[in-house]
Amino acid sequence: MSYSTEALMGVRREKDKFFKQSAYSPLTPKQQQLFAGLNYFPPDPALSFDLTPIIFDEEAQTLQRIMTSTNEIRHYRRWGRLEFTVEGQTLGLTLFQDEAEQYFFLLFADATNDSETYASGRYIDVEALPGGRLRLDFNQAYNPYCAYNEPPSLLHGSDRQPQTWSCPIPPAENRLKVPIRAGEKKPEGDWVIQDHESHPDQVEG
């Protein structure tokens, strides 16, 4: 099946609409007024993979402590590994599950972080395919909500703290040394904090 760039661009347009207009957007109303769209790498079909996962045995499927951007601890189960090739290099990422084993969670860092993409890494929602295979599409990589923390400059004298999100940070086993130039880039504009400071008041995300 050929890669659908048109479908991908449609998803990106819908996400911009959600960020700009929805009451459930991670942005505050002031941020929504200033929001002009997310930044993305061009679609790259070579960075989409249909893979057979390497499922860890029961002994290896341990709960792992993962630190968040606000120094909290969350726990995820190490479920398995996805191996793929980028520019001739065989790479791998650990696929996690929530403690209730209801969904997969894949978080990763790569060589573009800070320079081209969000400094703390990105996430991907893997897609289940027939026959137990999984689709790992880096074109679908997205920033955690903590990339959109509210800049203090938008408070204009308010006595509240900026809205700040708390997001899991990729563990060492999911830090790639190669650049993955696909998916969402780091946000830019007056609607987003540029130095990624942490603030004491946060909401989950």
Buried (B, 14 or more C-beta within 10 A) or exposed (E): EEBEEEEBEEEBEEBBEEBBEEEEBBBBEBBBEBBEBBBBBEBBEEBBBBBEBEEBEEEEBEEBEBEBBBEEEBEBBBBBBBBBEBEEEEBEBBBBBEEEEEEBBBBBBBBBBEEBBBBBBBBBBBBEEEEEEBBBBBBBBBBBBBBBBBBEEBBEEEEEEBBBBBBBBBBEEBBBEEBBBBBBBBBEBBBBBEEBEEBEEBEEB
